[in-house]
Amino acid sequence: MDSVRLPLSIYKFISPGNYEIISTTTNLNSFQKVMSESTNLMPRKDQFLTNFKKNGGVIIENVLSADYIARTLAELESALEEEVKYVGTTDYKFYGYVLSNAKYGGAFLELLENKNVVDPINWVLGDNSIIYSYTSSSMPPDSGNDSSHAHVDCPIFLNDYVLRMGVILPLVDFTLENGATYYLEGSHRQEQAPEESVFFNNAKRLVVPAGSAFFFDTRLWHAGGVNETNSWRHALTVNFCRPWMKQYMDLPRLLSDADVASLPDSVAQKLGFFSIPPGSYEEYYDQNRRRQFI
């Protein structure tokens, strides 16, 4: 049994902190069968945190619905076309990435209302964590992308303190043929990069169905594979950080023309709108100002 797959006992989400055991198995095929028959399964918080700390990554399946995946795929393909128009060519380093999915709204912001995605982030980083970066992780046919080498997403090593946390959300099945991510379990606890041969000889592959989520410590050494198929391999990747950290892109400024008032508070908070320092005495003393730093 792959220790990163949770749980050995399968839990049904009832309410925050309340889960019902619906099946227990040590057989991976039985586990996957039960998982495929439910769309509302989550591990217990304590199990998640234990495995996240030990392994540096946790896989949860059936996090995204089929309807959401279909809508997001269409919106992602449209966003990729807009990115190419902006750059003016497909011959650039980050071809296949959307620099910021948040810019395109729609299903990309809807994701931030999905408790199956947000709850595990909050378990590790706290409820006031915000988005650091929000990109796509798509691979063109017969190609890799800029991630196709062993790397970490956060250059700062602080041992047991998690500064940032990521989640990869495949929108198509991840297979060995289409470039399933390599990840070296437990490597978030080492400061120096593993030798390339050590990494690729010992790394696991993120072979999971569409709609899964791979939550990972951004100090975990990982690498994109190479897409050897004739179809795009699409995924979303979101990095979250502590609310006092600077974002990769200033999302409140990027979305300055958006109708933020129409967004749920929980979404506006994750985008960083509640973590903006006051710019004047008036803002500082404004009792109605929504600033939830702590």
Buried (B, 14 or more C-beta within 10 A) or exposed (E): EEEBBBBBBBBBBEEEEEBEEEBEBEEEEEBBEBBEEBBEBBBBBEBBBBBBBBBBBBBBBBBBBEEBBEBBBEBBEEBBEEBBEEBEEEEEEEBBBBBBBBBBBBBBBBBBEBBBBBBBBBBBBEBBBBBBBBBBBBBBEEBBBBBBEBEBBBEEBEEEEBBBBBBBBBBBBBBEBBBBBBBBBBBBBEEEEBEEEBBEEEBBBBBBBBBBBBBBBBBBBBBBBBBBBEEBBBBBBBBBBBBEBEBBBEBBEBBEEBEEEEBEEEBBBBBBBBBBEEEEEEEEEEEEEEBEEE
